[in-house]
Amino acid sequence: MDLKTDLIPYSETPLSDYFDDAAAMDRVLAAIKKAALSQAADASTEDGRKSIKSLAHKVARSKTALDDAGKEMADAARVKYDAINASRKAARDQLDDLKATVRKPVDDWENAEKDRVAAIGARLSDIENLALDRADGSGLIGQTLARAEAIAIDNTWQEFEDEAAEKKAALLAGLHREYEAAKADEDQKEELARLRTAQAEREAAEAEAAREAAIAAREKAAAENARKQAEIEAEAALEAERDKSQREMERAQREVAEAHRATEAAATAERNRIEAERKVEIAAREKREADEEHRIMTRLDVDAAIIAVSGVSPDVAQRIVTAIETGKIPHVTLNF
């Protein structure tokens, strides 16, 4: 191995062989590493540094030579890999088509079977829906009953014929029960209406007789009422006069009471206004005191911070804070 020209032992093995033999690659890398590390040079001298740079360049050339050889092999393998994948896809596509062709009779039968079962299932659902598709009254129930009886149970139901027969029988039984119950209820209502009509006729005759008796009684009582009415009117006139006097007295009392209440209300409103003004004044005074206390505490905090940061005396710190607060120091403010 000539360490002055290159670090790879070209004379021993072609470069391409190293990529098919991991042990050979390990050996050549070990040889390059051994050759590179075996050369001693002094980096403190000009010649030593040149020697080290030359050795590093040889390591780089060895890397490039190995990488180029490996790339050529990879490119050749990639072409072969792409051809194999194209053949695989063609085989998959053709065999998928063949599989679909072979299976088509079964798929067609299964789809037809699903459609057949679904169609019969829909007919069964129609029987079940008849149990819900009706309203009150024997007439409407009778119409539904006729539709149910018209359902033919024959070989078109195929293996579902027994189930269809059971559903139809259950539906008819339920409809017959409901029809009989509705008919009985309607008959009962008709009888009740007839009885009510007869009762109303009797009550009307009795009312007419009572009306005639009442007319006679009213005529008899009219004369007595006229006599009593005169007495009542006289008494009412006297009572009206007394009521008028009473109302006038009560009105005067109410006016006095209203005046008293108005006076009390005005006094109460004035007291409330004075109290409200007092509360506003107290709140304003407390806010001013709180603001002043906050301002003092803020100044003390700033004083302490200036003293802690700058080491100045408390008096100097207070003058700095006063200057900031009065706007004598540009671009600096205190937030109270």
Secondary structure as UniProt FT lines:
FT   TURN            3..5
FT   TURN            10..12
FT   HELIX           15..19
FT   HELIX           22..38
FT   TURN            43..44
FT   HELIX           46..130
FT   TURN            131..132
FT   HELIX           138..149
FT   HELIX           155..160
FT   HELIX           161..310
FT   HELIX           314..325
FT   TURN            326..327
FT   TURN            330..331
//
